[in-house]
Structure formats: C-alpha cells, structure tokens
Amino acid sequence: MNPLDFILEPLQYEFMIRALLTTAIAAIVCALLSCWLVLIGWSLMGDAVSHAVLPGVVIAYVLGAPFALGALVFGFLAVALIGAIRNTSRVKEDAAIGIVFTTLFALGLVLISVTPSDTDLNHIVFGNILGVSPADLTQIAVLAGIAFVVLIAKRRDLTLFAFDPTHAHAIGLNPRLLGALLLGLLALTAVVALQVVGVILVVAMLIIPGATAYLLTDRFGRMLIIAPTLSVGCASLGILLSYWLDAASGGLVVLVQGAVFGLVYVCSPRHGLVGKLRDRARGRAARTQLSA
C-alpha cells in the first residue's frame, strides 16, 4: 500500500474527517492542561473527575439535555465533594478522591444498566469518535475553545501556582482560586475528551502528553508546545490505524500515546533510561581517571 493512501483513503469519508478534527481539538486542549496536572501532581484528580462525569451524562440523556451539561455538573460536583471531605474530616485527599470517583462512577454504571435506551450508552464509557455528528463537533470545539483561551490567558499565573504557590500568594495571587480554576478547566476538558475516548480513557489524554513532554525538556514553555504537538500526532495516527485495523478508535489513540511515552522514557537524551545510563557511565569513567 502506498504510504499516502494510508492517509488519503480514510479522508474520503465525512465521518473520518469529523473524527480526526474532533480528536485533534481534544488532543490539543487535553495536552495543554496535562502539563500543569503533571507538574502539580494531580494525575489522580484527573482520573477522579473523568470518571465522576458518567452519571451526569446518563441523567442528561434521560432528561433530554445536552451530554456536556450533565457531565459539567457532575465534574464540578466531584471536585466540590472531594474538597468538602478533605477539609471537614480526617480523611486525606487521596482517599477522598478514591471515595468520590469510585462512588460516582459506580452510580453511572448502575444508571446505564437500568436506563431503557435506543442508544448504546456504553459509548459513554468507551467513546464513539467515529459517530461524532456535526453538532457534536461544534459543541466540542466551543468547550475546547473556552478551555484553551482561559489556559493561555492565565498561563503565567497557573505556572507560578504549579511551581510555587507560596510565592504566588506573596505577590497577590490567590492560590485557592487558581486551584479552583484549574479544577474547573479539568472538568471542562474531561467533557471535551469524553466523546473521543470515553470515560475510562480520558485520564490518559489528560496525563500522557504532559508526562511525555516533561521527559523531553526542562522548560515549561517548551512543554506547552511539545505536548500538544505529540498529542495531535498520536491521536491522528490512532484514528487512522483504527480505520485500517477495524479496531477501537479511542483505545488506539491512547495506545499510540502510551507507545510514544515508552519510547521517550527509554530514549530521551537527558531524562530517559539511555541518557541516565550514559551519564552514569561517564561519571564512573571520570571517577576512575581521578583515582588513577
């Protein structure tokens, strides 16, 4: 097969074009947010919010409301519940996260099992990127645009909050407010990625790009460029592979991202295994020369 056909043949179909556009949009905003989540250490929080939106989506379906509205409500509810449990009891944050997200996710699964539907609601769990309609694409683009604009506009404040909340407070910023803003953007971005990879795999799109970029550079500004670039490339390749292999699109998107992370983890010049082994070998050689 001609390598060019690998790209051009799927583009003959409108549903594939919409899938690629939707995936690219979600990949960009997820990758940007993932840079801050990785720095702060909020990977588990991303997992919690992405799973907690499930009952909101099911309830929105039952009421005939937009899926995004239900997901947003339960995303913010999850964040509020985690904060309330953490601040008003002896339970620590990691335990509060585990309690809230597993309970809400279980509620969503129960609602799916008892909700009569002509639509396969399991698509919420596993994603349905090839079934994205023009209206879905518009909704995702609007939500992603809001998250993108806020992240870019507040990037300096959010970066300072991620590196040194104490200094941020000293210069007049409100770390609690910035944390709430980041959590709100997390809920919004989880809704954006929901249609692409489903509830279960959203956390991968919210963590892997930032973690990969973190291994490639020490400068945060470069992370904000590397992460979206890699994410869009991996997501597009995953969608194209799903066409040719007739396999799950969301799973392949995440699988390609994971494979690229594994490659970077091993081969990154400074922070990869190969680079660390090289530095250790040089250090031993230098010590040997000194002792000689």
C-alpha positions as CSV (number, residue, x, y, z in Angstrom):
1,M,0.0,0.0,0.0
2,N,1.2,3.5,-0.9
3,P,2.0,5.4,2.3
4,L,0.0,8.3,1.0
5,D,-3.1,6.1,0.7
6,F,-2.8,5.4,4.4
7,I,-3.8,9.0,5.0
8,L,-5.9,9.9,1.9
9,E,-8.3,6.9,1.7
10,P,-9.9,7.5,5.1
11,L,-10.3,11.2,4.3
12,Q,-12.8,10.2,1.5
13,Y,-15.4,9.7,4.3
14,E,-17.0,12.6,6.2
15,F,-17.2,10.7,9.4
16,M,-13.5,10.1,9.4
17,I,-12.8,13.8,8.7
18,R,-15.0,14.8,11.7
19,A,-13.3,12.1,13.8
20,L,-9.9,13.5,13.0
21,L,-10.9,17.1,13.6
22,T,-12.6,16.2,16.9
23,T,-9.7,14.2,18.1
24,A,-7.2,16.9,17.2
25,I,-9.2,19.5,19.1
26,A,-9.5,17.3,22.2
27,A,-5.8,16.4,21.9
28,I,-4.7,20.0,22.0
29,V,-6.6,21.2,25.0
30,C,-6.0,17.9,26.9
31,A,-2.3,18.1,26.3
32,L,-2.1,21.8,27.4
33,L,-3.9,21.0,30.6
34,S,-1.8,17.9,31.2
35,C,1.3,20.0,31.5
36,W,0.0,21.6,34.7
37,L,-1.5,18.4,36.0
38,V,1.8,16.6,35.8
39,L,3.7,19.5,37.4
40,I,1.3,19.8,40.3
41,G,0.9,16.0,40.7
42,W,-2.9,16.0,40.1
43,S,-3.0,12.8,37.9
44,L,-5.3,11.1,40.4
45,M,-7.6,14.2,40.4
46,G,-7.8,13.9,36.6
47,D,-8.8,10.3,37.0
48,A,-11.4,11.2,39.5
49,V,-13.1,14.0,37.5
50,S,-13.1,12.0,34.3
51,H,-14.9,9.0,35.9
52,A,-17.2,11.1,38.0
53,V,-18.9,12.7,35.0
54,L,-20.5,9.4,34.0
55,P,-23.8,9.7,36.0
56,G,-24.2,13.3,34.8
57,V,-24.1,12.1,31.2
58,V,-26.7,9.4,31.8
59,I,-29.0,11.7,33.6
60,A,-28.7,14.3,30.9
61,Y,-29.7,11.6,28.4
62,V,-32.7,10.7,30.4
63,L,-33.8,14.4,30.7
64,G,-33.1,15.1,27.0
65,A,-30.4,17.6,27.9
66,P,-27.0,18.0,26.3
67,F,-24.5,15.4,27.5
68,A,-21.9,18.2,28.1
69,L,-24.2,19.9,30.6
70,G,-24.7,16.8,32.8
71,A,-21.0,16.0,32.6
72,L,-20.0,19.5,33.7
73,V,-22.4,19.5,36.6
74,F,-21.1,16.2,37.9
75,G,-17.5,17.2,37.2
76,F,-17.8,20.2,39.4
77,L,-19.8,18.2,42.0
78,A,-17.0,15.7,42.2
79,V,-14.4,18.5,42.8
80,A,-16.7,20.1,45.5
81,L,-17.2,16.7,47.2
82,I,-13.5,15.9,47.3
83,G,-12.7,19.3,48.8
84,A,-15.5,19.0,51.3
85,I,-14.4,15.6,52.5
86,R,-10.8,16.7,52.7
87,N,-11.5,19.9,54.6
88,T,-14.1,18.7,57.0
89,S,-12.8,15.3,58.1
90,R,-9.6,13.4,58.9
91,V,-9.7,11.7,55.5
92,K,-6.7,12.7,53.3
93,E,-7.0,14.0,49.8
94,D,-6.0,10.7,48.0
95,A,-8.6,8.8,50.0
96,A,-11.3,11.4,49.4
97,I,-10.6,11.2,45.6
98,G,-10.9,7.5,45.7
99,I,-14.1,7.5,47.6
100,V,-15.8,10.2,45.4
101,F,-14.8,9.0,41.9
102,T,-15.5,5.3,42.5
103,T,-18.9,6.0,44.1
104,L,-19.9,8.4,41.3
105,F,-18.6,6.1,38.6
106,A,-20.5,3.1,40.1
107,L,-23.6,5.3,40.2
108,G,-23.1,5.9,36.5
109,L,-22.8,2.2,35.7
110,V,-26.0,1.5,37.7
111,L,-27.9,4.2,35.8
112,I,-26.7,2.8,32.5
113,S,-27.9,-0.7,33.5
114,V,-31.4,0.5,34.5
115,T,-32.0,3.2,31.8
116,P,-34.1,2.0,28.8
117,S,-32.4,3.4,25.7
118,D,-32.4,3.0,22.0
119,T,-28.8,4.4,22.2
120,D,-25.9,2.3,23.3
121,L,-24.9,4.2,26.4
122,N,-21.8,2.1,26.7
123,H,-20.4,4.5,24.1
124,I,-20.1,7.0,27.0
125,V,-17.7,4.6,28.8
126,F,-15.7,3.6,25.8
127,G,-16.1,6.5,23.4
128,N,-17.7,6.8,20.0
129,I,-15.4,9.1,18.0
130,L,-16.5,7.7,14.6
131,G,-20.1,8.6,15.4
132,V,-19.5,12.3,16.1
133,S,-22.1,14.4,14.4
134,P,-21.6,18.0,13.1
135,A,-23.5,19.2,16.2
136,D,-21.2,17.2,18.5
137,L,-18.1,18.6,16.7
138,T,-19.4,22.2,17.2
139,Q,-20.1,21.6,20.9
140,I,-16.7,20.1,21.5
141,A,-15.0,22.9,19.6
142,V,-16.8,25.5,21.7
143,L,-16.0,23.9,25.0
144,A,-12.4,23.2,24.0
145,G,-12.1,26.8,22.8
146,I,-13.2,28.2,26.1
147,A,-10.7,25.9,28.0
148,F,-7.9,26.8,25.5
149,V,-8.4,30.6,25.8
150,V,-8.5,30.5,29.6
151,L,-5.4,28.3,29.8
152,I,-3.4,30.6,27.5
153,A,-4.7,33.8,29.2
154,K,-3.9,32.6,32.7
155,R,-0.8,30.5,31.8
156,R,1.7,32.7,33.8
157,D,-0.5,32.7,37.0
158,L,-1.2,28.9,36.7
159,T,2.5,28.2,36.1
160,L,3.6,30.1,39.2
161,F,0.9,28.3,41.2
162,A,2.2,25.0,39.9
163,F,5.8,25.8,40.8
164,D,5.5,27.9,44.0
165,P,2.0,28.6,45.4
166,T,3.6,30.4,48.4
167,H,5.3,32.9,46.1
168,A,2.1,33.3,44.1
169,H,0.3,34.3,47.3
170,A,3.1,36.7,48.2
171,I,2.7,38.7,45.0
172,G,-1.1,39.0,45.4
173,L,-2.4,35.9,43.6
174,N,-5.0,33.7,45.2
175,P,-3.7,30.1,45.1
176,R,-7.0,28.7,46.2
177,L,-8.8,30.5,43.4
178,L,-6.2,29.4,40.9
179,G,-6.6,25.8,42.1
180,A,-10.3,26.0,41.7
181,L,-9.9,27.5,38.2
182,L,-7.6,24.6,37.2
183,L,-10.1,22.1,38.6
184,G,-12.9,23.7,36.7
185,L,-10.9,23.5,33.5
186,L,-10.2,19.9,34.3
187,A,-13.9,19.2,34.4
188,L,-14.5,21.1,31.2
189,T,-11.7,19.3,29.4
190,A,-12.8,15.9,30.6
191,V,-16.1,16.6,28.9
192,V,-14.3,17.5,25.6
193,A,-12.4,14.3,25.6
194,L,-15.3,12.2,26.6
195,Q,-16.6,11.8,23.1
196,V,-13.2,10.8,21.8
197,V,-12.0,8.0,24.2
198,G,-14.9,7.6,26.7
199,V,-14.9,7.9,30.4
200,I,-12.3,5.2,31.1
201,L,-9.5,6.5,28.9
202,V,-10.0,10.3,29.4
203,V,-7.3,10.3,32.1
204,A,-4.8,9.0,29.6
205,M,-5.3,12.0,27.3
206,L,-5.0,14.3,30.4
207,I,-1.8,12.8,31.6
208,I,0.3,11.1,29.0
209,P,1.1,14.1,26.7
210,G,2.3,16.2,29.6
211,A,4.3,13.4,31.1
212,T,6.0,12.7,27.7
213,A,6.9,16.4,27.2
214,Y,8.2,16.5,30.8
215,L,10.8,13.9,29.9
216,L,11.9,15.8,26.8
217,T,12.5,19.3,28.2
218,D,13.2,21.2,31.4
219,R,11.5,24.4,30.2
220,F,7.7,24.7,30.8
221,G,7.2,27.0,27.8
222,R,8.6,24.2,25.5
223,M,6.4,21.7,27.3
224,L,3.3,23.7,26.2
225,I,4.4,23.3,22.6
226,I,5.8,19.7,22.7
227,A,2.8,18.2,24.5
228,P,0.0,19.3,22.1
229,T,2.2,18.6,19.0
230,L,2.9,15.0,20.2
231,S,-0.7,14.6,21.3
232,V,-2.2,15.6,18.0
233,G,0.2,13.4,16.0
234,C,-0.5,10.4,18.2
235,A,-4.3,10.9,18.2
236,S,-4.4,11.3,14.4
237,L,-2.3,8.2,13.9
238,G,-4.5,6.3,16.3
239,I,-7.7,7.3,14.4
240,L,-6.1,6.3,11.0
241,L,-4.9,2.9,12.5
242,S,-8.4,2.3,13.8
243,Y,-9.7,2.7,10.2
244,W,-7.3,0.2,8.7
245,L,-7.3,-2.3,11.6
246,D,-11.1,-2.0,12.2
247,A,-10.3,-1.7,15.9
248,A,-11.4,0.6,18.8
249,S,-10.6,4.2,17.9
250,G,-10.3,5.5,21.5
251,G,-8.1,2.6,22.6
252,L,-5.7,3.0,19.7
253,V,-5.4,6.8,20.3
254,V,-4.3,6.1,23.9
255,L,-2.2,3.1,22.9
256,V,-0.2,5.2,20.4
257,Q,0.3,7.9,23.1
258,G,1.5,5.2,25.5
259,A,3.9,3.8,23.0
260,V,5.4,7.2,22.3
261,F,5.7,7.8,26.0
262,G,7.5,4.4,26.3
263,L,9.9,5.4,23.5
264,V,10.7,8.7,25.1
265,Y,11.0,7.1,28.6
266,V,13.8,4.9,27.2
267,C,15.4,7.2,24.6
268,S,15.1,10.8,26.0
269,P,18.6,12.3,25.8
270,R,18.6,13.8,29.3
271,H,15.8,12.1,31.3
272,G,15.4,8.7,29.6
273,L,16.9,5.4,30.6
274,V,19.6,5.6,27.9
275,G,20.6,9.1,28.9
276,K,20.8,8.2,32.6
277,L,22.9,5.1,31.8
278,R,25.2,7.2,29.7
279,D,25.6,9.8,32.4
280,R,26.4,7.1,35.0
281,A,29.0,5.5,32.7
282,R,30.6,8.9,32.2
283,G,30.6,9.5,35.9
284,R,32.3,6.2,36.6
285,A,34.9,6.9,33.9
286,A,35.6,10.3,35.4
287,R,36.0,8.8,38.9
288,T,38.3,6.1,37.6
289,Q,40.5,8.7,35.9
290,L,40.7,10.8,39.1
291,S,41.6,7.8,41.2
292,A,44.3,6.8,38.7
